[in-house]
Amino acid sequence: MKIDNILLNKKPLLLAPMEDVTDSPFRQICRKKGADLVYTEFISSEAIIRDSDIAKQKMFFEEVERPFGIQIFGGREEAMEGATKVAKANNPDIIDINFGCPVYKIVKKGAGSACLKDLDMMERMAGSVVDAAGDTPVTVKTRLGWDDNTIRIQEVGLMLQKLGVKALTVHARTRCQKYKGDARWEYLKKLKSTPGLEIPIIGNGDVDSPIMAKKMFDDTGVDGVMIGRGAIGNPWIFEQTRHYLETGELLPEPSIDERLALCADQLRLSVAHHDEKYGVIIMKKHYGQYLKGIRNGKKLRGAIMQEKEMQPVLELLLNFKEEETYALT
């Protein structure tokens, strides 16, 4: 699959942008484990044009993360245009527009999935970003519609393609669904069959295993699959899915030692990127999934959550034995 001049694997697997999750350390781990393309957390265009330190840190990336995209959101065309120019100066491979976030504090500002209620505004905003991005490809991530009465995703796809958007990712739920109920993959299939729509379509929603990724490809015909929550604490999902797509065989689950070692690697990267205090804190949302299914894993997680420095956490992770629960009391 190609996004403009960026050549990806056939049936690529992308890491979804997730707030407070897809920082540079996690993106590096996911690229190492086979993600074909990774994105930043979504970044406020207003914060970018104010030169916010948080926005600058979110845009930072390491070369090993390429191909890499910066995702921006906002409710003002001028801010989105200015933010695009700043993002472009950071030299990402892609600039992505978030037209899909369902969170109230975002939509009340006219950003994220609020744009699905006003396609004229979406058109103006996307057009201003494409113009400001110049030769940097622009992609879009959105939802099916605001609610069942506003599902016009085929019209949206054609409109964005005409503006010069190079790929479209669709989370197959409406904004009103948020993350509830089943993703409605039938709309991805309809979108792929839209006459005249030629840009790559990337499906998102309810892909939490290699089997579900293959099913999305097979059932909908999408060009790529984006994985979000299924990758948290489970970066192996990318290499497992690639192997399954190519061979039809499921790889064995990683051993406990492999899981704990990769978790430790991500912790080291997190501390190096954020500093020790915040690097240790942000990792806390990853431990639950890394330790899921491990006997006495809850006790290990409980011990880890009490620590404020990296070294004690590393010692707990790397010295853990399922039967040695006494070490965690």
MOTA-V308461 format. One record per residue. N is the residue number from 1. PHI is phi in whole degrees, -180 to 180 (none if undefined). PSI is psi in degrees with one decimal (* if undefined). NEAR is the number of other ideal C-beta (glycine too) atoms within 12 Angstrom. Layout:
N|PHI|PSI|NEAR  N|PHI|PSI|NEAR
This chain:
1|none|143.6|26  2|-121|136.4|21  3|-111|101.4|34  4|58|-114.8|26  5|-101|10.8|13  6|-96|113.2|26  7|-92|123.1|15  8|-114|173.5|33  9|-60|158.2|25  10|-64|135.2|17  11|54|63.0|29  12|-70|156.3|36  13|-118|121.8|48  14|-113|146.1|48  15|-88|124.8|51  16|-72|144.8|45  17|-69|129.0|43  18|-137|127.8|33  19|-59|131.1|29  20|61|18.3|22  21|-126|-52.6|35  22|-88|60.3|43  23|-80|176.5|41  24|-58|-43.3|34  25|-58|-45.2|38  26|-68|-38.1|47  27|-62|-41.5|44  28|-61|-41.7|31  29|-64|-42.8|42  30|-68|-37.3|46  31|-64|-41.3|32  32|-60|-33.1|23  33|-97|14.1|33  34|110|2.3|32  35|-64|133.3|43  36|-82|-26.5|39  37|-153|136.6|46  38|-127|152.6|48  39|-126|155.0|51  40|-66|168.6|44  41|-58|158.7|36  42|-71|142.2|40  43|-124|131.1|44  44|-65|129.6|35  45|-64|-33.7|41  46|-65|-40.8|26  47|-66|-37.4|27  48|-64|-47.0|38  49|-73|-17.7|25  50|-85|-0.8|18  51|62|38.8|16  52|-63|138.8|18  53|-62|-37.9|12  54|-64|-43.1|22  55|-64|-40.7|31  56|-64|-39.7|22  57|-67|-38.7|25  58|-66|-30.4|36  59|-81|-14.7|37  60|-67|141.6|28  61|-150|159.7|33  62|-98|151.8|20  63|-59|-29.1|15  64|-66|-13.2|18  65|-81|-14.5|35  66|-65|145.2|21  67|-71|141.7|36  68|-142|139.2|38  69|-125|145.3|51  70|-99|123.7|47  71|-102|131.8|50  72|-123|154.8|53  73|-142|160.1|49  74|173|168.4|40  75|-114|2.6|32  76|-122|131.5|25  77|-60|-42.3|28  78|-63|-41.1|19  79|-67|-40.4|31  80|-65|-39.0|43  81|-65|-46.8|31  82|-64|-40.8|27  83|-65|-35.3|45  84|-62|-42.4|41  85|-65|-39.2|25  86|-67|-45.6|33  87|-60|-42.7|46  88|-60|-36.4|29  89|-66|-18.9|20  90|-82|-4.2|27  91|63|48.5|21  92|-76|169.5|36  93|-80|-28.5|35  94|-144|147.3|45  95|-114|126.0|52  96|-113|139.6|51  97|-102|129.5|53  98|-90|107.2|47  99|-113|23.6|51  100|-129|-13.8|45  101|-59|127.0|39  102|-93|-0.8|34  103|-68|136.8|21  104|-58|-44.2|15  105|-64|-20.6|16  106|-86|-48.4|27  107|-69|-27.3|27  108|-67|-17.4|14  109|-94|7.2|21  110|80|16.1|28  111|-109|179.7|41  112|59|-133.5|40  113|-73|-6.7|42  114|-59|-28.7|33  115|-65|-19.4|43  116|-71|-12.5|42  117|-89|-10.2|25  118|-143|85.8|23  119|-68|-24.7|27  120|-65|-42.0|16  121|-66|-42.1|23  122|-58|-42.0|41  123|-64|-45.4|28  124|-64|-43.7|23  125|-67|-45.5|43  126|-63|-39.7|42  127|-63|-39.8|26  128|-68|-34.9|30  129|-69|-44.4|47  130|-59|-44.6|33  131|-63|-43.9|23  132|-70|-28.5|32  133|-74|-21.7|37  134|62|-120.7|18  135|-88|4.3|17  136|-86|124.1|33  137|-62|141.7|34  138|-111|132.2|43  139|-121|167.1|48  140|-133|140.8|51  141|-119|128.4|48  142|-146|-172.2|51  143|-118|179.4|45  144|-65|-36.1|41  145|175|179.8|36  146|-71|-44.8|31  147|-148|-174.4|19  148|-63|-23.7|18  149|-85|-6.7|13  150|-123|26.4|24  151|-80|102.9|29  152|-131|40.3|29  153|-65|-30.2|41  154|-67|-41.8|26  155|-63|-41.5|25  156|-62|-44.4|42  157|-60|-45.5|39  158|-66|-39.8|23  159|-63|-46.0|32  160|-66|-40.2|42  161|-60|-42.8|29  162|-63|-32.9|18  163|-74|-19.0|28  164|111|6.9|28  165|-65|137.0|40  166|-97|-13.9|37  167|-164|153.3|43  168|-130|124.1|44  169|-104|133.4|48  170|-125|118.7|52  171|-80|119.6|44  172|-82|49.5|40  173|-136|160.3|35  174|-84|168.7|32  175|-64|-38.7|33  176|-66|-27.5|23  177|-71|-26.8|26  178|53|-114.6|22  179|-116|19.0|23  180|-94|158.7|14  181|69|177.7|15  182|-80|143.4|14  183|-64|142.7|34  184|-102|81.1|30  185|-64|-21.0|32  186|-59|-27.7|22  187|-74|-27.9|36  188|-66|-40.4|43  189|-64|-42.7|23  190|-62|-41.4|27  191|-63|-43.5|40  192|-65|-24.9|31  193|-94|8.8|18  194|-67|121.6|26  195|-57|130.2|12  196|88|-7.2|14  197|-87|116.2|29  198|-118|-17.1|19  199|-69|154.2|35  200|-62|140.6|40  201|-113|127.8|46  202|-114|125.8|49  203|-92|148.0|49  204|-147|140.5|45  205|125|115.8|42  206|70|21.0|31  207|-98|105.0|39  208|-128|14.8|26  209|-162|161.5|25  210|-57|-37.8|34  211|-63|-42.5|22  212|-71|-33.2|29  213|-64|-46.2|41  214|-63|-39.4|28  215|-62|-40.1|25  216|-63|-45.4|40  217|-58|-48.5|32  218|-69|-41.1|20  219|-80|-27.3|25  220|-115|-24.1|34  221|78|13.5|25  222|-61|157.5|42  223|-83|-28.0|36  224|-148|163.9|43  225|-125|131.5|55  226|-105|130.7|51  227|-114|129.5|47  228|-113|-97.2|38  229|-59|-28.1|28  230|-65|-14.4|34  231|-96|-11.5|42  232|-68|120.9|31  233|68|9.7|34  234|-145|55.1|38  235|-62|-18.5|39  236|-62|-16.5|36  237|-57|-29.2|40  238|-72|-50.5|39  239|-70|-33.4|33  240|-64|-42.6|33  241|-69|-42.1|44  242|-59|-45.1|30  243|-63|-42.3|22  244|-66|-40.4|28  245|-63|-36.6|31  246|-87|-26.2|18  247|-123|-19.0|13  248|79|5.2|12  249|-109|142.1|15  250|-91|126.9|20  251|-70|151.3|24  252|-64|152.8|11  253|-66|147.9|18  254|-62|148.1|24  255|-68|166.3|15  256|-60|-42.8|25  257|-62|-40.2|17  258|-64|-42.3|23  259|-64|-45.5|32  260|-69|-34.9|32  261|-68|-40.9|21  262|-70|-38.0|33  263|-59|-42.9|43  264|-64|-40.0|31  265|-60|-44.0|28  266|-66|-37.4|45  267|-61|-44.8|39  268|-60|-44.7|26  269|-63|-39.2|31  270|-63|-43.6|36  271|-68|-39.8|27  272|-64|-34.5|21  273|-82|-44.1|28  274|-99|-24.8|27  275|103|165.7|15  276|-64|-45.8|23  277|-60|-56.2|15  278|-75|-32.1|21  279|-62|-37.9|28  280|-71|-40.7|32  281|-64|-48.0|25  282|-66|-25.5|30  283|-70|-17.8|43  284|-61|-27.6|28  285|-78|-7.6|25  286|-97|-23.7|42  287|-62|-40.0|36  288|-54|-42.3|23  289|-79|-38.4|29  290|-58|-36.4|38  291|-97|1.7|32  292|-60|130.0|21  293|86|-6.4|18  294|-84|128.2|30  295|-61|128.3|16  296|69|15.3|23  297|-64|-32.7|29  298|-65|-36.4|19  299|-69|-38.4|24  300|-63|-45.5|36  301|-62|-41.2|30  302|-60|-39.6|19  303|-68|-42.1|26  304|-62|-41.7|36  305|-65|-17.9|23  306|-84|-14.3|17  307|-86|147.6|26  308|-117|-4.6|18  309|-124|158.4|20  310|-70|-45.2|30  311|-60|-44.5|18  312|-62|-34.7|20  313|-67|-44.3|36  314|-60|-41.0|26  315|-64|-38.7|20  316|-66|-43.8|32  317|-66|-48.4|38  318|-84|-12.2|25  319|-109|3.8|19  320|-70|133.8|34  321|-127|135.3|21  322|-55|-34.3|21  323|-86|-11.9|13  324|-96|58.3|16  325|-66|-22.6|18  326|-61|-25.8|11  327|-71|-13.2|17  328|-109|5.1|27  329|-92|*|10
